[in-house]
Amino acid sequence: MRKLIVLMIVLFLFGFIGCTTVTEVVTEEQLEKSMEENGADDVEVDIKDGGKEMTIETEEGTVNVKTDMKNVDDWCATGSNWKYAADIDDGQTNAKWEVLGMASGEYAGLCHVKYTAVGPEGDATMDYYFSEDGESGYFEMDVGGQVMKQEWHN
């Protein structure tokens, strides 16, 4: 369960940081503090290559992240992606976030990001839909054929 919590914190941080217009620099210390406040213990963050690579180490293991932002001025740049490999406890998880662009239909006006992961706890897919400021959005998750929808507002 701790593994899932750490991965979800990491995913949320990258979704929020990666898909919003960057107006301030996020430091290693700020990420460490945020993750520790959300339940992770003894977090160490190392940011490299202007933010395109990051290593996060916790007691549960290590997460390595690489990003390919197409246009940092476009908060929902179609084709941008983030990839990460997590070696936490006794298993390896590989995941990818891919920006699909602005959504239409039920989620019109929101950025659509597809998340896929393959790991020892099974495969997972999630579709995130969120506003430019990251203050509100939705996600749909399919795990083992069960679909869950969640909405958030700040």
C-alpha positions in Angstrom: 0.0 0.0 0.0 2.9 2.4 0.8 4.2 1.7 -2.7 0.9 2.8 -4.2 0.8 6.0 -2.0 4.4 7.0 -3.0 3.6 6.4 -6.7 0.4 8.3 -6.6 2.1 11.3 -4.9 4.8 11.2 -7.6 2.2 11.0 -10.4 0.2 13.9 -9.0 3.2 16.1 -8.6 4.3 15.4 -12.2 0.9 15.9 -13.6 0.5 19.2 -11.8 4.0 20.5 -12.4 4.3 19.2 -15.9 1.0 20.4 -17.3 0.8 23.8 -15.9 2.5 26.9 -17.2 5.7 27.3 -15.2 5.7 30.6 -13.4 8.1 29.7 -10.6 10.9 27.2 -10.1 10.1 24.2 -8.0 13.1 23.3 -5.9 14.2 19.9 -4.7 13.4 20.9 -1.1 9.9 21.9 -2.0 9.2 18.6 -3.6 10.7 16.7 -0.7 8.6 18.7 1.8 5.4 18.2 -0.2 6.0 14.4 -0.5 6.8 14.1 3.2 3.7 16.0 4.1 1.7 13.5 2.0 3.0 10.4 3.8 6.4 9.6 2.3 9.3 9.1 4.7 12.9 10.4 4.2 12.5 11.7 0.7 15.6 12.8 -1.3 15.0 14.5 -4.7 17.7 15.2 -7.3 16.7 17.3 -10.3 19.0 17.4 -13.4 19.1 18.8 -16.9 16.9 21.8 -16.2 14.1 19.7 -14.8 14.0 17.1 -17.6 15.4 14.3 -15.3 14.6 13.6 -11.7 15.5 10.9 -9.2 13.4 10.5 -6.1 14.6 8.2 -3.3 12.5 7.1 -0.3 12.7 4.2 2.2 10.5 2.2 -0.2 12.8 2.6 -3.2 13.8 4.9 -6.1 11.8 6.6 -8.9 13.6 7.9 -12.0 11.7 10.3 -14.2 12.5 11.7 -17.7 10.4 14.2 -19.5 10.1 15.4 -23.1 8.2 18.7 -23.0 7.4 19.8 -26.6 6.7 23.4 -25.7 6.9 24.6 -22.1 4.8 27.7 -23.0 1.9 25.5 -24.0 0.3 24.0 -20.8 -1.3 21.2 -22.8 1.3 20.5 -25.5 0.1 17.4 -27.5 2.8 14.7 -27.7 4.7 15.8 -24.6 5.4 13.0 -22.3 7.0 11.9 -19.0 8.4 8.4 -18.4 9.5 6.9 -15.2 10.9 3.7 -13.8 10.2 2.9 -10.1 12.2 0.3 -8.2 10.2 0.2 -5.0 10.4 -2.6 -2.4 10.6 -5.8 -4.4 9.3 -4.7 -7.8 9.9 -2.6 -10.9 7.2 -0.4 -12.3 7.5 1.4 -15.6 5.0 4.1 -16.5 4.4 6.9 -19.0 2.2 10.0 -19.1 1.4 11.3 -22.6 -0.4 14.6 -23.3 -3.2 13.9 -25.8 -4.3 17.6 -26.0 -7.4 19.4 -25.3 -10.4 17.2 -24.5 -13.9 17.5 -26.1 -17.3 16.2 -25.1 -17.8 15.7 -21.4 -14.4 17.1 -20.5 -14.3 19.9 -23.1 -11.8 22.7 -22.3 -9.6 20.4 -20.1 -6.2 18.9 -20.9 -6.3 15.2 -21.5 -3.3 13.1 -20.3 -3.1 9.3 -20.7 -1.2 7.4 -18.0 -0.2 3.8 -18.4 1.8 1.6 -16.0 3.1 -1.9 -16.0 4.3 -3.4 -12.7 4.3 -6.3 -10.2 0.9 -5.2 -8.8 -0.7 -5.3 -12.3 -1.2 -3.0 -15.2 -3.1 0.3 -14.9 -4.3 3.0 -17.2 -5.7 6.4 -16.2 -7.1 9.3 -18.1 -6.6 12.7 -16.5 -8.6 15.8 -17.5 -7.7 19.0 -15.7 -7.8 22.8 -16.0 -4.8 25.0 -16.8 -4.4 26.1 -13.2 -4.6 22.5 -11.9 -7.3 23.6 -9.4 -9.9 21.2 -10.8 -10.2 18.1 -12.9 -11.2 14.5 -13.3 -9.5 11.1 -13.6 -10.8 7.8 -14.8 -8.8 4.7 -13.8 -9.1 1.2 -15.2 -7.5 -1.4 -13.0 -8.2 -5.0 -13.8 -11.3 -4.1 -15.8 -12.9 -2.0 -13.0 -13.4 1.7 -13.9 -13.3 4.4 -11.3 -14.0 8.1 -11.8 -12.9 10.8 -9.4 -13.3 14.6 -9.5 -11.3 17.2 -7.6 -11.7 21.0 -6.9 -9.6 23.3 -4.8 
